[in-house]
Amino acid sequence: MSGTDRLSNAAEDAKGKVKEGTGKATDNEQLEAEGKTDQGKAAAKDKVEDGKDAVAEKYNDATDRNQD
């Protein structure tokens, strides 16, 4: 997975945490829920990317692409 994807997911997670915290501080349940949703989406994207990485690693191992 590219570093860009990891950064994008981390940014979305951070944005969600800020939204959730702001929602709690202002007693805004909708904003709090949006923050939790953003965090959940970021976590799901990370899991998908982890799966892609695992498949790529298995493929590279099977085809000896990691050896010099």
Phi, psi and omega in degrees: 000147181281153177297331179297319179296317179297317179295319179298316179294321179294322179294319179295321177296316179297318178300319179296320179295320178295315179300314181299314180296319178295319178298318178295317183293329183258005182058040179253098185295325180295315179295320177298316179295320177299320178297316178296322178295315178301318179295320178295319178296318179297318179295319179295319178297322177297319179296318178298315180294324176298320177296317178299317179298318180296318179295316180298320179295316178298318179298313180297322178294318182292331182255009178057036181280346180270352182268145180276000000 
